Amino acid sequence: MPGTTTLERITELRDRIDYHNHRYYVLDAPEISDSQYDDLIRELRRIEAEHPELVTPDSPTQRVGAEPLEGFTQAEHPVPLLSLGNAFDDEEFFAWHARVSGLLEESQFDMVCELKLDGLAVALTYEDGLLTRGATRGNGVVGEDVTSNMRTIRSIPLRVPAAAPSRFEVRGEVIFPKSAFEAFNEQRIADGLPPYAHPRNTAAGSVRQLDPRMTAERPLDIFVYTLGYAEPMEFDTHWQSIEALSRLGFKINPHSRLVRTPDEALDYCRTWVEGWEDLDYGCDGVVVKVNRFDYQRHLGVVGREPRWAIAYKFPATQATTQLRKIKVNVGRTGSINPYAVLEPVNINGVTVRQATLHNADYIATKDLRIGDWVVVERAGEVIPQVVSSVVSKRTGDERPFEMPKACPSCVEPVVRAEGEAAHICVNVACPAQLVRLLEHFVSKGAMDIEGLGIKQTTVLLEKGLIRQVADLYTLNKEDLLELERFGETSVANLLSAIEASKERPFSRVLVAVGIQHVGGEVAELLARHFPNIDALMNASQEDLEAVQSIGPKIAEAVVAYFANESNRAVIEKLREVGVTMESEQAEETVEQVLDGLRFVVTGRLERFSRSEITGRIKDLGGAVSGSVSKKTDYLVAGEDAGSKLADAEKLGVTVITEDGFLDLVASRSGES
């Protein structure tokens, strides 16, 4: 058994190594030489080798990487990692600030400006002072558990001081510094290996290595930019939380700033529009956040974007190349989509061969011609697009482009509705539409049918075994075995996967059938609110808009989908074969106890966000207005209620607090 002296020495060595790691990797201010640091590590390794029972996950020796993994497990995020809305110029930023000011009823509020790093977003969980999980962002709700790889990044503390909350999560961006990336590539070339093309992609690939030892070989770094959650939560503002995280040993970007006005925020943005290329890491914009956490809760979230933050994007990176051809493809909704075939060009480390052209109006407005030299841009991770032609380089051989009159897939007429930008193939049985719809239908986020890729579905269509997505459920073993590359085992597995997909949740079915604007999050909202497919099919646009976070655009798309008889026929066939058409998560029928009452909500609330309380009112049958009038029955007022409170008092409208609102609901429920 190790003695007290051994335990004390191990503790002392770990503390000293952690201290010097922080000085070197976080503060960039080392106090000892590399050889002195190596001596400390060697002594700790020697003692741990003699006493393996004393090795702990937070020991500095464990950063070298664990044994390879067979695969990553899923990691569900307790608090979703949200996406950000974008502002591409000053006008759009001012519009965001005006919207926030209106919702807060407060024109002056502090904001935090931070560089938007071009890396890989991760979430790190600490419990009782120790790093217990590292996860990638994934889809924002579920990521991949990459804890072993996170332990290899030396700027990530494996343990934090006792002053930290008992359980908390921080979020950050893993980066591959440009200088380190260049040195890394030089070594690869010297070793006879091909160099990597882009630091961001290499960082992402490094984090997702199944062998942590390979991750450990790459000099990755991290900047922590926010607190995901904390138990207990002891901070009132984002700035306070970031300062506290810095004291706990996390690496915080030194360029973040606390500002008080939109002009100060834009000055910060303009500074970095000019200066970002001097940074040692990728950066494609600035994130501006409302500082106060109570303001953030009040503003809430719309869709998957917080109202309290926005990304001010830098101008896109551009290059000039030649437009060789303009081709079209057919989307799963029938849209005929033109795209550019380009002479390959490198834009910010990525080889671009194709770019979107959006629609015929876009091509005409830009006066783009086949053979033109064109300016292509790639902003962040978006699909490259052609932004202009270089008219001065024209030779006279360039040719205008015309949209096809017939669908390139089914040769049926292509139409363009009045007032619409898109050309549409009106044939609901169009093979190209069906190929893409099938590809979407069987994908992991939808019905998740393994063994059906694009090649297999194309064969099934060509052989006439499928004419719509519901035909998948009538496939039989005999017909499949006659097809090339469909053997006994693969056919059995495929039919088993198809049968199992009938049990997918109702929300996944809504994603799978391809309703425009209905992704996973919207489908979950619809499935919770409407108990079955019949209730959803019969819902009006007003019914749909009454669902929290469902706006007019989504509601209109849902109504239009179910108004199409061909779509209804597909739904009926899916129902007949046993696909789930009811929601286990459906909301219980809510008594309309606020029916006939009109509400206005103002001020900062504690119990609800603005979207939550308005959704609750609508669910209970009430109506919500944006301004107080004689028709208003109740004004729900939080802190710092502004002019609406004065209007209510002037008109004699009843003013209630959040607690008063809950009491009102309870009393009316008791009366009915």
N, C-alpha and C positions, 0 to 999 in steps of 0.2 A: 504494500500500500504506500502511496506517496505521502511524504511527510508535509508538515505545515510549511517548511521552507520551500519545498518544490512548488506547492500551490501558490505561495506568495510570489515566487519568482515568475511563474507562468502569468499570473495576473499583472505583475509589473511589466513584463515584456509586452503583453498584449496592449496594455494601456499606452506604453511608449510608442509602439508601432502604429497604433491607431492615431495617436497625436501627430506623428511625423507623416503618416499618410494624408491626414487632413491638411497639414502645412504644405505638402507637396502638390497633391492632386486637386484640392479645393481652393486654397489660398494662394497657390503658386509662390510660396515663400518658404523654401526649405531651410532648415536650421542645421542639418548634419549632412555629411557627404554620402554618396551612394555606397561607398564601402562600409561606412559605419552603420548605415541602414541594413545592408546585407548581413552584417555581423549579428544584428538583433534577430533577423529572420532565421538565420542558421541556428542560433542558440535555441530559439523557440521550437524549431522543427526537431532538433535533437532531443529536447526534453519530452516533446509530445510523442516522438517515436519510442522513447523509453517507457512512456506512460500513456498508451493509446486511449485508456479509459477517460483521460482528461481532455481529449479533443472535443471541441464544441463547434456548432455551425458558425458562430460569430468569431471564431479564431481567424486572425489574418492569414494563416497558412491555408485556409480553405478557399481562398480566392483563385487558386490555380485551376479549378474545374473538377467536377465530379465525373463519374463514369458516364458513357454515352446513354441517352434515353432511347427507348423504342419509339416514342412519339409523344407529342405534347397532350396534356389533359386540358379540358376546358376550365376556365376561371371566370366565374360570374362576378360582375362588378356590383357591389351593394348600392353604389350611386353611379348611374350611367355616366360615361365619358361622352359629353355632348359635342356636336359639331358647332361651327361658328358661321354666322352670317357674314357676308363680305361687303366692304365698301371699296370701290375702285377709284374714287376721287373725293375731293373735299365736299362736294355737294351731297354725295351719298352719306358721308360721315355726319354732316350737319343734320341731315334728315333723320338719321338714327338718334342723334342726341335730342332732337326735337320730340321724337316719339317717346323716348325715355322720360324726358321732362314732363310731357303730358300725362304719362301714367303715374309718375311720382308726384305730379302737381308741385314740382320744385325745379326751378331753372338752374340752380347752382348745386352741384354735388361733385365730390371728389372722384377722380378716376385714376386707375393705375395703367400706365403704358408699359408694355413688355415686347421684346422682339419675338416675332413668330418664327421659331427655328424650324429648319427643314431637316427633321430627323424622324425618329420613331417614338410615338407616344407610349408611355408605360405607366403602370400604377404599382406603387410599392406599399405593402402593408406591414406595419410594425405592431407587435403585441408585447407588452411588458418589456419594452426597450429593445426587442430583437426583430430583425428583418425576418418575416415569416412567409411572405409571398411576393413575387414579382410577376406581373401579367402584362401582356400586350393589350393595346386598345381593342383590337378585334372590331366587332361591329358596334362598339360602344356599350353594349349590354353584356356580351360574353367575349372574352379574349382567350389567349393561350397562357398557360402557366409556364413561365420561363425563369423561375426562381434561381435555378442553378446557374443560369447564364448571367443573371443580374448580380450574383455574388462575385463574379469575376471583374466587375467594373469598379475600379479602386476609388472613384469619387462617390460611390454609394456606401454610406455607413452601414456596417453589419449590425451595429448596436448604437443606441442613442442614450443620452444621459437620463437619469431617473426623473428629471423635471418634465419629461415628455408625457403627453397623454397616455393612458394605459393602452389604448388601441386607437390607431389613426392610420390614414392613408395619404400618401403624397403622390402627386403626378408630375411627371417630367418628360423631357425629350432626350432620348439617347442619340448622340451625335458621333461622327467620326471626324475629328478636327482635320482641316485641310492639310496642315503641315504634317501631321502624323500619317494622313492618307498618302501623301506624296512619298514619304519615306518608306511606307509599307509597300507601295507599288515598286519603288526602286529596288527593294530587297527581292520582291517576287521576280522582277526582270533578271536580277543577278542570279537567281536560283533557276532560271529557265522557265519560269511560269508566266502566263499572260497577266497583264495588269488589269485591275478592275476599272470600270468606267466612271463611277459616280460615288462620292462619299455617302450620300443619303441611302442609296440602294444597298451599298456594302454594309452600312450600319444595320439596316433592317435585316439583311441576310445573316449577319453575324449574331444578332440577338436570337434568331430562329434556328441556329445550329443545334442539331440533336446531340452533338458532342460538345459539352461545355468547355472542354480543353481547347477547342478551336476558337471559341469565343474569347477565351483568356489570352490567346495569342494576338488579338487585335486591340490596339490601344483606344478603346471606346471611352467616351466621356458622357456626362449627363448634366443638364441644368434642370433643377426642380422649379416648377412655375406655379404650383397651387397646392392647397390642402384639399384633398377629396372629402374627408370627414374626420372628425375627432370625437373620442369619448373619454372624458367630457370635452365639450366645445367651449373654449375660454376666450375666444377672439370675437371682436365686434366688426373688424374690417379685414379685407384681403391683405392690405399692407401690413397690419399687425401680425397676421399669420405668417407671411413671408419672412418678416424680421425674426419671428420666433423660430422658424425652420432653419434660418441661417445660424442662429445661436445653437441649435441642436446638431449642427455639423453638416447640413445639406448644402450643396453647391447651388447658389442662387445667381442668376445672371446679373452682373454688376450694372448693366445699362438700364434696368427697370427704373421708372420714375413715377412719383406721385404728382398728379397735376390737378388743377382746380377748375379750369375752363376748357371749352372745346378748342379755343385758339391755342392754348398751351399744348393740348394733345396733338393738334395738327403741326405745330412747330416741331414737336418730337418726331412725328412721322416724316416730315420733310427732311429733317436732319439725316435720317437713316435711309431715305430714298437715295440720297447722294452717297452715303457712307457705308452701306452694308457690304460692299465688295471687299472692304478692308478687314472685315471680320475673319476669324480663323475657322468659321463654320458657316453652313448654309443658312440663309435667312430670306424669307419671301414676303415679309410684311411685318406689321405691328398689331398686337392685340391690345385693345382698349377695354378695360373692365370697370364697371361701377364698383367703387371701393367698399361701401358699407354692405355687410351681409344681410341686414334687415331689408335694405333696398333691393338686393338681389332676390330674396325670397318673395318680396312683394311683386316684382316684375315677372318672375316665373319663367316658364319655358313655352315656346310655341313650336310644335312639331318636335324636332330634335335640336333646336337652336335656342340657347338662352337669350332672353331679351336684354339682359344686362351686360352683354359683351359683343364686340364686333371685331372682325379682322380687317384692318386697312391694308389692302394688298399693294405691293409694289408693282410698277409697270412690268409687263411680261417680258421675258427674254425672247429676242427675235433673231431670225436669220433669213437670208435670201437664197432661194433655190428656184428650180424650174418646175412648172406645172405640166406634167407629161400627159395626163389623161384626167377626165372627169367621169367617174362611174357612179352607179346608184345601187343601193340595196333596199330590200323591202323589210320594214320593221314588223314586229308582231301585231301592231295595231293597223297595218296596211299602209303606213306612210312610206312614200318613196323618198329615200334620203340620199342626196348627192354627196360625194366625197372626192377629195383630190388625191391623185396618185402623183407623188413627187419624186424628183431626183433626190436620193437620200441625202440628208443634211444633219450635222451634229448641232444640237441646241442644248447647251448647258449639260453636256455629258450624255445626252440621249440621242440616238439615231432616229430621226423622224422620216418615215416613208409615206405616210398618209396623213391627211388632215380633214377635219369636218368642213363642209360648206353650207351646212344648215338647211337651206331650201333655195328654190329658184329665185326668190326675191333678193336673197343675200348675194347670189352670183350676179344678178343684174345690177344691183345697187353698187357693187364693187367693180363692175365691168370686168369680170374675170374671164379670160379666154384660154382655151387649150393651147399650150405652147408659151404662155406668158412666163416671165420671171416674176416671182411673187414674194412678198414678205410673209413669213410664217412665224407665229408666236406660240409659245408654250408657257402658260402661267401656272406655276406650282405643279400640281399633279393632274390638271385638267387635260382633256384631249386637245392636241394641237389644232390650230385653226389658221386659215389663210385670211390675212387682214387687209391686204391690198395688192395691186399689181404694180410693177415697175414699168410704167408706160414708156419711159425713155428708152427702154431696151427692146421695144417691139420692132420686128423686122417686116411685118406685113403678112407673115405666114401663119399668124395666130388665128384660131377659129372660135367663133361664139359657140356656146353650149345651149342646147335646147332639151328641156325635160321630155322624157319619152311619152308618147300618147297612149301606149299600151304597157301594161305591167311586164317587166322583164321576166317574171316567173311564170305567170299564167296567161299572158297575152290578152287579158281582159282590159277594158277601158280604164284609164287613169283620169280621175276627176279632181277638180279643185273647187271646194265650196266657196261661195261668196264671203269675203271677209276673212278667209283662212289663208295662212301662209303655206300649208303643206298640201302636196299632191297625194291623193289617196287611191289605192287599189280597192275598189268596192266589192270585190269577190271574197266573201267570207271563207270560201274553200280554197283560197290561193295557197299553193304549196309552200311558198316562201314564208308567208305569214305563219302557216301551221308549223313549219320547221322550227321557227324561232319561238313560237308559243309553246311547242312541245319541249324545246330545250329549257325554257323558263319553267314549265309545269313540273318537270322531273328534277329540277335543281334542289340543292340542299335546303335553301330557304323556303322552298315551296313543298312539294310532295315527297322529295328526297327519295327518289327511286334509283337505287344503284344498278349499274349495268346498262343504263340507257344514256349513251352519249349522242352527240350530233350525228356520228356515222350510223349508229344503230337506228335512230329515228328516221334518218333519211332513207335507209333501206326499207323500213316498214311502210313509209309513204310511197316509195316507188313501186312496191309490190301490191299496193292497194289494201294493205291490212289495216291502215288507219286513215280515217278521213276527218276526224276531230279528236280532241284530247281524250274524250270519254271512251273512245274505241280501245284505248290501252287496256281497259278492264275486261274486254271481250276477247283478247288474244288467247289462243290455245296452243298447247304444246306441239300438236301435229304440224300446224302451219309454220311455227317458228323453226322446227327442226329441218324443214326443207330449205331454209335460208343458209347462205354461205356464212361460215364462222359462227353459227349458232349450234353448239354442241349440247349434249344431254345435261351436263352440269350447269353450263351458263344459262340454258333455258330454264332449268329448275330454279336456279337462284333468281333469275329475272322475274318469273311468275310469282315467286315467294315475296320478292320485294314489292311488286305491284299490289299483291293482296294486302301486305302489311301497311301500305300507304293509305288504305281506306280508313285507317284509324288515326290519321293525322288530325290535329285539332282543327276546328272550324276556321280559326284565323289563318292557318296555313293554306287551307283550301281557297280562301278569299285572295291570298297572295297568288296562288297558282293559276287561277283562271285568267289573270292578266288584266284586271281592271286598271285603267290608267290612274296614276298617282297613288295607288293602294299598295304600299310596301308593308313590311312587317309591323311597324309601329301603328300605322293607321288601321291595319287589319285587326290588331289586338283591340283597339278602341271600338271598332265596329262590332266585333264579336262579343265584347263585354256589354254593349248597349242593346244589341238586337239578339234575341234568344235563338233565332234560327234563320234559315235562308229566306223563308217566306216573309218574315217580318222585314228583312232587309230589302228584298225585292219590291215590296209594297211601300217602302218609306218614301216620303216626298223629300224634295230638296230642303224644305224647312225642317222636317224631322231630322235630317242628317246634320244640318248646321247647328241644331240644338245640342249635338254631342260635343263635349269639350274638345277643343283643338281641331275640329273638323271645320274647314272654311268653305266658302262658296265654290272654289275651284275643284276641290275633292268631291263635294256633294254633287256638283253638276256631272262629274265624270261617272260617279256611281249610278246616278239616275239614268244617264245616257246608256250605260252598259246594259242595264236590265230592261231598257226600253227596246233593245234589239231582240227580235224573236229568235234569231239563230243562237244568241248567247243564252237565252232562256232554255232553248232546247238542249244545249250542252249541260246546263245546270240540272235539268230534269233527268238526263241520262246518267249523270254522275250520282244523282240521288237514287236512281233505280238500281245501280250496281252496288250501292252500299257505302259510298263515300260519306264521311261525316258532314252533316248539314245542320248540326245544332251545336251550341256553345256550352261547354261545361262551366265556362266563366261568365255566362250571361248574367247581367244584373237582375236581381229580383225585381218584380214589378213594383215600381215606386209610386206610392200614392201621390196624386197631384195636389198636395195640400196648399201650394202657393198659387193655384190656378186663379187667374184674374188679377193678380197683384203685379204691380210694376215697381222695379227697384233701380236705384242708382247707387254705385259703390264709389267711395272716394277715400283718400288718405292712405296711410300705410297700415296694413293689417298684420297681426301677429300670428293668428291661427291659420289663416289661408293666404295663398297667393291670389292675385286678382283673377287669374284664369280659373282657379279652383272654386272660388265662391260664386263666380258667374255661372260656371258649369253646374254647381249645386243648385242654384236658383232655377236654372232652366230644367234640370232633371226633375225638380219638384213642381214644375208647371208654371213657374213665374216668368216674367219678362224682365230684361235688363236693358236700360237705356244709358246713353252716354252723357245726358244732360238732364238737369232737374226742370220739371214743368208742373203745371197744375194736375197732370195725369199721374204724376209720381206718387206712389203710396208710401214708400219707405226709402230713406237715404241711409245706407250702411256706412258709417264714418269711422275711419281709423285715426291714427295720430296725424297731426299736421294737415287736417282737412282744410282745403282752401276755399275757393269761391263757391263751390257747390254747396258747402255747408251754409254759407250766407244766403244763397238762393233758396235753400230749403226752409230756413228760418223765416225768410221774407214771405214765402208762399204758404207757410203753415204745414209743410210736409213733415211727417213724423221722422225723427232722427233716432237711429238705434246703433248700438255698438255690435261687434261680432258676437258677444255673449247674448245681446238682445236678439240678434238674428236667430241664434240657436234656440233661445227661449220661444221665439215666435213659431219656429218650425215645430217644436215640441208641443206647444199649446194647441196649434191647429191640427196636429196629428191626433191629439187626445180628443178634440171636438168631433172629428169626423168618424 
